Amino acid sequence: MITARGCAAFITSASLAAVGVVGFASAAQASVLDREQKRCGSALVTAKLESDSQEKEVDVEVYSDRAGERWRVVIKDADGGVLRTVTRTTNRDGEFDFWRSIPGAINDVTVDVRGPSGQRCSVQLQG
């Protein structure tokens, strides 16, 4: 006998399995060209340069253990292009993730991160 609870559990598990398969397939297409980690005071900064078929993506993650901190992220490419943003650590773990797409022809990227207490990190990524 099929119950509503059993039907809902089956649909939920089937949809989660489908999402996992789609997520795995899309993640397999992008490749990480370069990845660097640095300490910036008590915070950990991770920067990645990823590539898929037509464009590249710069991904910056900061783990600072303090919620509400204001961080400035500047991404510079070899051609002189600059992307700037100011963001805050939003969750209670004190972390944020920032990413931007850049043209696929750009190979070298510099990521500058400045923290609330004057701490500064610079990371070079090569693709």
C-alpha positions in Angstrom: 0.0 0.0 0.0 1.3 3.4 -0.9 1.0 6.1 1.7 1.4 9.9 1.3 4.5 9.8 3.6 6.1 7.0 1.6 5.4 8.7 -1.7 6.8 12.1 -0.4 10.0 10.3 0.8 10.4 8.6 -2.6 10.0 11.8 -4.5 12.3 13.7 -2.2 15.1 11.1 -2.5 14.7 10.8 -6.2 14.9 14.6 -6.7 18.0 14.9 -4.5 19.6 12.1 -6.5 18.8 13.9 -9.7 20.2 17.2 -8.4 23.4 15.4 -7.3 23.9 13.9 -10.7 23.4 17.3 -12.5 25.7 19.0 -10.0 28.4 16.4 -10.5 28.1 16.7 -14.3 28.4 20.5 -14.3 31.3 20.5 -11.8 33.3 18.1 -13.9 33.3 20.6 -16.9 35.2 23.4 -15.0 38.9 22.9 -14.2 40.9 24.6 -11.5 43.9 26.3 -13.2 45.5 27.7 -10.0 44.7 27.8 -6.3 46.5 29.7 -3.5 45.9 30.0 0.2 47.3 32.7 2.5 46.9 33.8 6.1 45.8 37.4 6.4 46.1 38.1 10.1 43.8 35.5 11.8 41.8 35.1 8.6 42.4 32.5 5.8 42.1 33.7 2.2 41.7 31.2 -0.6 41.7 32.3 -4.2 41.0 30.0 -7.2 41.2 30.6 -11.0 38.9 28.2 -12.8 38.3 27.7 -16.4 35.5 26.2 -18.5 35.2 26.3 -22.3 34.9 30.0 -22.9 35.6 32.0 -19.8 37.5 32.0 -16.6 36.3 32.6 -13.1 38.0 34.0 -10.1 36.7 32.7 -6.7 37.8 34.4 -3.5 36.9 32.9 -0.1 37.7 34.5 3.3 37.3 32.7 6.6 37.7 35.1 9.5 35.7 33.7 12.4 34.0 37.1 13.0 30.6 38.0 11.6 30.0 41.5 10.2 33.6 42.4 9.3 34.1 44.6 6.3 36.5 43.3 3.6 37.7 44.9 0.4 38.5 42.7 -2.6 40.3 43.9 -5.7 40.9 41.7 -8.7 43.5 42.9 -11.3 44.3 41.3 -14.6 47.4 41.6 -16.7 45.7 43.9 -19.2 45.0 46.5 -16.5 41.4 45.6 -15.9 40.2 46.0 -12.3 37.2 44.7 -10.4 36.5 46.1 -6.9 34.0 45.3 -4.3 33.4 45.8 -0.6 31.7 43.0 1.2 30.9 41.8 4.8 31.2 38.4 6.4 27.5 37.6 6.6 27.1 34.3 8.4 28.0 33.7 12.0 31.1 31.7 11.1 32.6 34.9 9.7 33.1 33.8 6.1 32.2 35.0 2.6 32.6 33.8 -1.0 33.1 36.3 -3.9 33.4 35.3 -7.5 33.6 37.0 -10.9 33.8 35.9 -14.5 36.6 37.3 -16.6 37.4 36.9 -20.3 39.1 33.6 -21.3 42.1 35.2 -22.8 43.3 36.6 -19.5 46.0 34.4 -17.9 47.5 36.2 -14.9 45.3 37.6 -12.1 46.3 39.4 -8.9 43.8 39.3 -6.0 44.3 41.9 -3.2 42.2 41.5 0.0 42.1 44.0 2.8 40.6 43.3 6.2 38.9 45.5 8.8 42.0 45.9 11.0 44.4 46.8 8.1 45.5 43.3 7.3 46.4 42.9 3.7 47.0 39.8 1.4 48.0 39.7 -2.2 47.6 36.5 -4.2 49.0 35.8 -7.7 47.1 33.3 -9.9 48.4 32.1 -13.2 46.3 30.2 -15.7 
